[in-house]
Amino acid sequence: MSENRRLPLLPLRGLIVFPNALVHLDVGREQSMAAIEEAMTKDRMIMLSAQKDAAVENPKQEDVFEIGTIAEVKQLLKLPGGTMRILVEGANRARILQYNVQGKYVEAEVFEYHEAVEDSVEMEALLRIVVHQFEEWVRRSKKVPMETLVAVVLVEDADRFCDLVASHLNLKLEEKQNLLALLSVKERLEKLYIILTR
């Protein structure tokens, strides 16, 4: 089941937030802070989408990626100097259909995806292979703490597993965006396998 929603839009500079990931964001732009305040007055849900060029100060629709993540604002802290720090948790992938300026903030009409994961022997085998590759990568790279590895490896949901692994990998923005834009869990697992073996 998928649906259209209208949500305040928060463009991100040089960062991709995946579904199921918990991320702290520091926000200083007036438009972005207005979007967060709007989200807080409603259901705390916000659309996150990365900017194609981090240098653009007031991004238009063509300046942000079409596929992003609907997230819930879990915490909000107002910092000295008029900026905010928020903790967001990614919920679902979504595609921006329409971009509407609403006074101080931008509202996006988005199409929200709810992925149904196929349960097959092939998927289980693929998941096992990628889990193994991820374990190998963590041991070699030493960039991810062991407790994180244990938490990720214990995830049985292939969709969630893919997003958690992707959020821990040190990849270029375009590569992370490509992973986010892959709607098929099977294709995402295959892509992660290629990245991890590399």
HELIX and SHEET records of a PDB file:
HELIX    1   1 GLU A   30  THR A   41  1                                  12    
HELIX    2   2 GLN A   61  ASP A   63  5                                   3    
HELIX    3   3 VAL A  121  SER A  141  1                                  21    
HELIX    4   4 MET A  146  VAL A  153  1                                   8    
HELIX    5   5 ALA A  158  HIS A  168  1                                  11    
HELIX    6   6 LEU A  173  ALA A  181  1                                   9    
HELIX    7   7 VAL A  185  THR A  197  1                                  13    
SHEET    1   A 6 LEU A  22  VAL A  27  0                                        
SHEET    2   A 6 THR A  83  GLN A 102 -1                                        
SHEET    3   A 6 ILE A  67  LEU A  79 -1                                        
SHEET    4   A 6 MET A  45  ALA A  50 -1                                        
SHEET    5   A 6 GLU A   3  LEU A  12  1                                        
SHEET    6   A 6 TYR A 105  GLU A 112 -1                                        
END                                                                             
